[in-house]
């Protein structure tokens, strides 16, 4: 009987501590998850464009691209490779987190959707400074049933302006997040973030 009274007294002492720990854990999860909700793309551009075997420099004359595409029509294929330069950041004042990579998907008018995985960890300081990342992208300029003129316009914008065309959309699905002394697995608290490219190259959050 005395043993039961001892256990009862011990439980009365431990119950408030357990309840406090549970409440802190429940509060920490949404706060850590909020990092993903507020993740922002601070910059987005296109670098190192290569059309077929040629590295394209900024300011290239549109006619050069047109001739290059015309000379490749007989082959039915003209691969384009480029680097997507992107800045990722958290709002100023938020605690630092480490993101275990992310999945990305890119849609551009007239091109089959592109996707990939960024496998390196990304440090997000929360001090207003953005982490600068580079994503390799590639597609076939002559694939599908797209007309030639829009493809010339797309290649020109990527090469000479260093911008994604208006109507493009970039989606990012964050990986695991580490912060506040805990790890938040990807999924429920790290939803996919979508950003559209406007007419003037501005980024417009979607949803």
C-alpha positions in Angstrom: 0.0 0.0 0.0 2.8 2.4 0.9 4.3 1.6 -2.5 1.2 2.7 -4.3 1.1 5.9 -2.2 4.7 6.6 -3.2 3.9 6.1 -6.9 0.8 8.4 -6.6 2.9 11.2 -5.0 5.6 10.8 -7.7 3.0 11.0 -10.5 1.5 14.2 -9.0 5.0 15.7 -9.1 5.8 14.5 -12.6 2.5 15.2 -14.3 2.9 19.0 -14.5 6.4 18.6 -16.0 5.2 16.1 -18.6 2.3 18.4 -19.5 4.6 21.4 -19.9 7.0 19.3 -22.1 4.1 18.2 -24.3 2.8 21.8 -24.7 6.3 23.1 -25.6 6.7 20.3 -28.2 3.3 21.1 -29.7 4.1 24.8 -29.9 7.5 24.2 -31.4 6.2 22.1 -34.3 4.0 24.8 -35.9 6.7 27.4 -35.3 9.3 25.3 -37.0 6.9 24.4 -39.8 6.2 28.1 -40.2 9.8 28.5 -41.6 8.8 26.5 -44.6 5.6 28.6 -45.1 7.6 31.8 -45.1 10.6 30.7 -47.2 11.0 33.2 -49.9 12.8 33.4 -53.3 14.8 36.6 -53.2 16.2 36.4 -56.7 15.8 34.2 -59.8 17.8 34.4 -63.0 19.4 32.3 -65.8 23.1 31.9 -66.3 25.5 29.9 -68.5 23.1 29.3 -71.4 24.3 26.7 -73.9 22.3 26.0 -77.1 23.5 22.8 -78.8 27.3 23.0 -78.8 27.4 26.8 -78.4 27.7 28.8 -75.2 25.5 31.8 -75.6 26.7 35.2 -74.3 24.4 37.9 -73.0 23.3 40.3 -75.7 23.3 37.8 -78.5 21.5 38.9 -81.6 18.1 37.1 -82.1 19.0 36.2 -85.7 22.0 34.2 -84.4 19.6 32.0 -82.4 17.2 31.8 -85.4 20.0 30.6 -87.7 21.1 28.1 -85.1 17.7 26.6 -84.8 17.1 26.6 -88.5 20.3 24.6 -89.1 19.2 22.0 -86.5 15.7 21.5 -87.9 16.9 18.5 -90.0 18.3 16.8 -86.9 15.0 17.3 -85.0 16.9 18.0 -81.8 18.5 21.0 -80.2 19.4 20.6 -76.5 19.4 23.7 -74.3 21.4 23.7 -71.0 21.4 26.5 -68.5 21.9 27.3 -64.8 19.0 28.7 -62.7 20.5 31.1 -60.2 18.3 31.5 -57.1 18.4 33.1 -53.7 16.5 31.6 -50.8 15.9 33.3 -47.5 13.8 33.5 -44.4 12.4 36.8 -43.1 14.7 38.8 -40.9 14.5 38.0 -37.2 13.6 34.3 -37.6 15.9 31.6 -36.0 18.4 29.9 -38.3 17.4 26.5 -39.8 19.1 23.9 -41.9 17.1 22.6 -44.8 18.1 19.1 -46.1 17.7 20.0 -49.8 14.5 20.2 -51.7 12.6 19.1 -54.7 11.9 21.6 -57.5 9.7 21.7 -60.6 9.9 24.4 -63.3 7.2 25.1 -66.0 7.9 27.4 -68.9 5.5 28.2 -71.8 6.0 25.8 -74.7 8.4 23.4 -72.8 7.7 20.1 -71.1 7.8 20.5 -67.3 11.3 20.1 -65.7 12.0 18.8 -62.3 14.9 17.7 -60.1 16.3 17.4 -56.6 18.7 19.7 -54.9 20.5 17.3 -52.6 22.8 19.6 -50.7 21.9 21.1 -47.3 20.9 24.8 -47.4 21.7 27.0 -44.4 19.0 29.7 -43.8 20.2 32.3 -41.3 17.0 34.2 -40.8 19.1 37.4 -40.7 17.9 38.7 -44.1 20.8 37.2 -46.0 19.9 34.9 -48.8 21.6 31.6 -49.6 22.7 31.6 -53.3 22.0 28.3 -55.1 22.6 27.1 -58.7 20.2 24.6 -60.3 21.2 23.0 -63.7 18.3 22.7 -66.1 18.0 21.3 -69.6 15.5 20.7 -72.3 15.1 20.1 -76.1 14.2 23.3 -77.9 12.7 21.3 -80.8 10.9 18.7 -78.8 7.1 18.5 -79.0 4.8 20.3 -81.4 5.6 23.9 -80.5 6.0 26.4 -83.2 9.4 27.8 -84.1 8.8 31.4 -83.4 7.9 31.0 -79.7 10.9 28.7 -79.2 13.2 31.4 -80.7 11.7 34.0 -78.4 12.2 31.6 -75.4 15.8 30.9 -76.3 16.5 34.6 -76.8 15.0 35.6 -73.4 17.0 32.9 -71.6 20.3 33.8 -73.3 20.2 37.6 -73.8 18.1 38.7 -70.9 19.0 36.1 -68.3 15.3 35.7 -67.3 12.6 33.1 -67.3 9.7 34.0 -69.6 6.5 35.4 -68.1 4.1 32.7 -67.2 6.8 30.4 -65.9 6.2 28.8 -62.5 8.8 27.4 -60.1 7.7 25.0 -57.3 9.8 24.1 -54.3 9.1 21.3 -51.8 11.4 21.7 -48.8 13.2 18.7 -47.3 13.6 18.1 -43.6 14.1 21.2 -41.5 16.5 21.3 -38.5 16.0 24.1 -36.0 15.2 24.9 -32.4 17.0 21.8 -31.4 14.8 19.5 -33.3 14.3 18.0 -36.8 11.0 18.5 -38.6 10.5 15.9 -41.3 9.3 16.9 -44.8 5.6 16.6 -45.4 2.8 18.1 -43.4 4.7 21.1 -42.1 6.7 21.7 -45.2 4.2 22.2 -48.1 5.1 22.9 -51.7 5.7 26.6 -52.4 4.9 28.0 -55.8 6.1 31.2 -57.5 5.0 32.6 -60.8 7.0 34.9 -63.1 5.2 38.1 -64.0 5.5 40.2 -67.1 8.3 42.3 -65.7 10.2 39.3 -64.2 8.8 39.8 -60.7 8.1 36.7 -58.6 4.5 36.2 -57.5 3.7 33.7 -54.7 1.0 31.3 -55.5 -1.2 29.9 -52.8 
